[in-house]
Amino acid sequence: MNQKTKFKQTEIGMIPEDWEVKKLGGYAVKIGSGITPRGGSSVYISHGVALIRSQNVYNEGFNKEGLAYIDNETAELMKNVELQEGDILLNITGDSVARCCITPSEVLPARVNQHVLIIRTKKELNPYFLRYYLVSNSTQRSLLSFADSGGTRQALTKTMIESFNISFTGLEEQSSIASILSSLDSKIELNEQMNKTLEAIGQAIFKHWFVDFEFPNEKGKPYKSSGGEMVDSELGEVPKGWEVGKYEDLVTISTGKGLKREKFIENGGFPVLGANGELGRTDNYLFDEKLILTGRVGTLGTIYLVKDKVWISDNVLISKPKFDEAYYYAYFIIKAFDFKSLNRGSTQPLVTQTDLKNQRVTVPDKRILKLFHEVCLQLFDKIYLNNTNSKNLSQIRDSLLPKLMSGKIRVGIDNG
C-alpha cells in the first residue's frame, strides 16, 4: 500500500489526487446496444455465429449455457453489432440489468441482441480495469439506481452510460489492478473447469457400470462382456441379483423451509440455497449432512450436492440417502430423470415429492454400490476442496476490489 497517497473530494467521492473523474463516453470508441435478428426463431441454428443475450452475461463472467446461434446471412445484417475481443457486455433491461462481463475470444465471431450494450474502450482505458470497475458494489448500486429512474421497467440507456462518471488512474496502474483481479478469477475458473472434468469422469463411470453393466465382477473384469448373467425386468435386462425399485428405496425426500426476507443477512454465517444455488446468507441453518438438492417449483432439473451447514428454501426438494453408499448413485440416478415428464405445473414448472419418490430405478447389489461410492468419494472430495478454494479466492478478490478501485491500495506505481 502506498502510504503517501493523498485524496481529493469529487462528485463521486474521495479518490487519489492523481486519479481523474471522466464521463465514460469520452473514453469509449463504441457504446451501443445490439439489435433483434430479423426472421424470428427461424434464424436460429444449432451452430453458426454466436448471438449473445442477457442470460449469457453475469458479473462473475460469461455463461455459455443457452448461447444462441444465427446463420451467416443474418449475422451479416447485424454487422454493426459485431463483437471484438475485449468488448465489455452490459445488460441494460429487466431483472439482469447492470450485469457485466468481457467478451471471451472463444465465442467470436458473435453479435448481441437488443438487451445487451457493447462498450469498446479507447487505448487510455483498459477494458479489463473498466469491467472490474463496473462490477464493483458501489458502481452496481449507481447503475441500478439509474436503471430504476427510467420508468416502470428497469433499464439503462446509451445516454446514461455515455454520461456515467468513472474514476481511473494511469494505464500502467489500471493494467496492474486488472492483472491482480483477473489472476484470482483465472484460478477460480480453473477450479471450475477441473470440477467439470472430475464430475464428467464420475458420470462416465456411472454409465459404464450402471447403464452398460460393465462394472467389475468378482475377478475385476467387466461384468456383461465377461459373460455376467442378465435377467429380464420391467426396466429391461439387469444383472442377476439386482432389483428394480423406487427412488425412495435409496433416499428419503423432504422440502426445505421458507425464510423471511428480514432473516437474510448480507454477511451471514450460512448460505440460503434455492433451486439454482445460493440465494443469500443467514445466521441460522437447517441441515448439516450429505444431501442432494433439486428444484421443486420454477426451476426443474438442476441437481447439486451439499454437505455443509445450510438453510434450504421451500422451493427445493431434498433427497437424503438412506445409507451412505446410496449418495453418489442416487445423485447420478436423479440427474437421469426426465423432469419434463414429471412437470405438473400449469403456470410454472412443478414436481411433487410423490412423483419423485415413485420413479422406477435399478437397485444394484451392495458390493457394487460400495465400490462406486468409494470411487466417487475421491472425485467429489477433490471437487469440494476446489469449491472451498474458489470460495476463499472469491473472498480475497471481493475484499481487494473496492480498495483497488478507490485507490486505497495502490499497485504498479512508484511509491516514491
SVG drawing of the C-alpha trace seen along z (x, -y; Angstrom):
<svg xmlns="http://www.w3.org/2000/svg" viewBox="-52 -18 63 84">
<polyline fill="none" stroke="black" stroke-width="0.4" points="0.0,0.0 1.2,-3.5 1.1,-5.4 1.8,-8.7 -1.3,-8.8 -3.3,-11.9 -7.0,-12.0 -9.4,-14.7 -13.2,-15.1 -15.0,-14.6 -18.6,-14.3 -18.3,-10.5 -16.5,-10.5 -12.9,-10.6 -10.2,-9.4 -6.4,-9.8 -5.2,-13.2 -3.6,-11.7 -6.8,-10.0 -9.3,-11.6 -13.1,-11.6 -14.4,-11.5 -17.6,-10.6 -17.4,-7.1 -18.5,-8.2 -15.3,-10.2 -13.1,-7.1 -15.1,-4.7 -14.8,-4.0 -18.2,-2.5 -21.2,-2.4 -24.3,-0.8 -26.9,1.9 -27.5,4.8 -30.5,5.5 -33.2,8.1 -32.4,10.6 -34.9,10.4 -36.9,13.5 -37.8,14.5 -37.0,18.0 -36.4,19.2 -32.9,17.6 -31.6,19.7 -29.5,22.7 -27.5,25.3 -24.1,23.8 -23.0,20.7 -22.3,17.1 -23.0,16.7 -25.8,14.4 -25.2,13.2 -28.2,12.4 -28.7,11.2 -28.8,14.7 -25.1,15.1 -23.9,12.0 -23.0,12.3 -20.8,10.2 -18.9,13.4 -18.1,13.9 -19.6,15.1 -22.0,18.0 -22.1,20.2 -25.2,22.0 -28.2,21.2 -25.9,19.5 -27.8,19.0 -26.5,19.1 -27.6,17.4 -26.8,18.1 -24.3,16.1 -26.9,14.1 -28.5,12.9 -25.1,12.2 -24.2,10.0 -27.3,7.9 -26.2,7.4 -22.6,6.4 -22.8,3.1 -23.1,5.0 -20.2,7.4 -18.2,8.0 -14.4,7.8 -12.2,9.4 -12.1,7.2 -15.5,5.7 -17.5,5.2 -21.0,6.5 -23.6,4.7 -27.1,5.9 -29.5,2.9 -33.0,4.2 -35.0,6.4 -34.0,8.3 -30.5,8.8 -29.8,5.1 -26.3,3.8 -24.7,7.3 -21.4,7.0 -18.6,9.2 -15.9,9.2 -16.5,10.9 -14.5,14.1 -12.4,14.7 -13.7,18.3 -17.2,17.2 -16.2,15.0 -17.5,14.3 -20.5,13.0 -23.3,10.5 -25.5,9.1 -29.3,8.6 -31.1,5.5 -30.9,6.3 -27.1,6.1 -24.9,3.0 -21.4,3.0 -18.7,0.9 -15.4,0.7 -12.8,-1.4 -10.1,-3.7 -6.5,-2.9 -6.3,-5.1 -8.8,-2.9 -8.0,0.8 -11.2,2.7 -10.5,5.3 -10.0,2.5 -13.3,1.0 -15.1,4.3 -14.0,4.7 -14.9,1.0 -18.4,1.7 -19.0,4.8 -17.8,3.2 -20.5,2.9 -20.6,-0.9 -20.8,-1.1 -23.5,1.6 -25.6,-0.4 -25.2,-3.5 -26.2,-1.7 -29.2,-0.1 -30.3,-3.5 -30.1,-4.9 -32.0,-1.9 -34.8,-2.4 -35.2,-6.1 -36.2,-5.4 -39.8,-4.1 -41.7,-1.0 -39.2,1.4 -35.5,1.3 -33.5,0.1 -30.2,-1.6 -29.8,-3.7 -26.8,-4.5 -27.1,-8.2 -27.0,-7.1 -23.8,-5.0 -22.1,-7.7 -22.7,-10.3 -21.8,-7.9 -18.8,-9.2 -15.9,-6.9 -12.7,-7.4 -9.5,-6.0 -5.7,-6.1 -3.0,-5.8 -2.9,-2.9 0.0,-1.2 -1.8,-1.1 -5.1,-0.1 -3.3,2.9 -1.8,3.9 -5.1,3.7 -6.8,5.8 -3.9,8.3 -4.3,8.9 -8.0,9.4 -8.0,11.4 -5.4,13.8 -7.7,14.6 -10.6,15.1 -8.4,17.3 -7.7,19.6 -11.4,19.8 -12.2,20.6 -9.5,23.3 -11.1,24.9 -14.5,24.8 -13.1,26.5 -11.4,29.1 -14.6,29.8 -16.5,30.3 -13.8,32.8 -14.0,34.7 -17.8,34.9 -17.6,36.0 -15.4,38.8 -17.9,39.8 -20.7,39.7 -18.7,41.8 -18.1,44.4 -21.8,44.4 -22.8,45.1 -20.2,47.8 -21.2,49.6 -25.0,49.0 -26.1,48.5 -23.7,50.7 -23.4,53.0 -19.6,53.3 -18.9,52.9 -16.0,55.0 -17.1,58.6 -15.7,60.6 -12.5,61.1 -12.2,57.4 -13.3,58.0 -16.2,56.1 -19.4,57.9 -21.5,58.1 -18.8,58.5 -17.2,61.2 -20.4,63.3 -22.2,62.0 -25.7,63.3 -28.5,60.9 -32.2,61.2 -35.4,59.5 -37.0,56.8 -39.6,54.0 -36.7,51.7 -35.1,54.2 -32.2,56.6 -30.3,56.1 -27.6,58.1 -28.7,61.1 -29.2,60.2 -30.1,56.6 -33.6,55.3 -36.0,52.8 -37.4,50.5 -38.3,46.9 -36.2,43.8 -37.5,43.7 -35.7,47.0 -32.5,45.1 -33.4,41.8 -35.9,40.0 -37.4,36.9 -38.5,33.7 -38.9,30.0 -36.9,27.1 -38.3,24.2 -39.0,20.6 -37.0,17.8 -38.4,14.3 -36.6,11.5 -35.6,9.9 -33.8,13.1 -31.4,12.7 -28.1,11.2 -25.5,9.9 -22.6,11.5 -24.4,14.3 -22.6,17.4 -24.6,19.9 -25.8,20.0 -29.5,20.0 -29.9,22.4 -32.6,22.3 -33.2,24.3 -30.2,22.8 -27.8,22.3 -27.2,19.6 -29.9,17.0 -28.2,15.1 -26.9,15.7 -28.4,16.1 -27.2,16.7 -29.2,20.0 -29.0,23.4 -31.5,26.2 -29.2,29.0 -25.6,30.3 -25.4,33.5 -24.9,35.0 -27.9,34.1 -29.0,34.0 -31.0,30.9 -33.3,30.2 -35.8,27.6 -39.5,28.2 -41.0,25.2 -39.9,22.8 -36.6,24.4 -36.6,28.2 -33.7,30.5 -30.9,28.6 -29.2,31.1 -26.4,30.4 -24.8,31.9 -24.3,30.2 -22.7,31.4 -22.2,28.2 -24.4,26.3 -27.1,24.7 -30.6,23.3 -32.6,24.8 -35.6,22.9 -39.1,24.3 -38.7,24.3 -36.2,27.2 -36.8,31.0 -34.2,32.6 -33.0,36.2 -31.3,37.7 -29.6,41.0 -30.9,43.9 -27.4,45.4 -24.0,43.8 -23.3,46.0 -26.5,44.6 -25.3,41.0 -23.5,40.7 -25.5,43.4 -28.8,41.6 -27.2,38.3 -26.4,39.7 -29.8,41.5 -31.8,38.3 -29.7,36.5 -31.0,39.0 -34.7,38.4 -36.9,36.8 -38.1,33.7 -40.2,32.5 -42.4,35.6 -42.6,35.0 -43.8,31.4 -47.2,31.0 -47.3,27.2 -49.7,25.2 -48.5,21.6 -44.9,22.6 -42.9,25.8 -43.7,28.1 -42.6,31.5 -44.0,33.3 -42.4,35.4 -44.7,38.3 -43.7,38.3 -40.1,38.2 -40.4,41.0 -42.1,43.3 -39.6,43.1 -38.6,46.6 -34.9,47.3 -32.5,50.2 -31.0,51.1 -27.6,52.7 -26.2,55.1 -24.4,53.5 -20.9,54.6 -21.1,52.6 -22.8,49.6 -20.0,49.5 -17.3,49.7 -18.9,46.9 -19.2,44.8 -15.5,45.2 -14.6,44.2 -16.9,41.1 -15.7,40.1 -12.3,39.4 -13.6,37.4 -16.1,35.4 -13.8,34.7 -11.5,33.1 -14.4,31.1 -15.3,30.0 -11.8,28.9 -11.7,26.9 -15.0,25.2 -13.6,24.3 -10.5,22.9 -12.6,20.9 -14.7,19.5 -11.6,18.3 -10.2,16.8 -13.6,15.0 -13.5,13.5 -10.0,12.2 -11.0,10.8 -14.2,9.2 -12.1,7.7 -9.5,6.3 -11.8,5.0 -13.3,1.9 -9.9,1.0 -8.1,1.2 -10.9,-0.7 -10.9,-3.5 -7.1,-3.9 -6.9,-2.8 -4.5,-0.1 -2.0,-1.3 -0.2,1.1 2.0,0.8 3.4,-2.6 6.5,-4.1 5.8,-4.6 8.5,-7.3"/>
</svg>
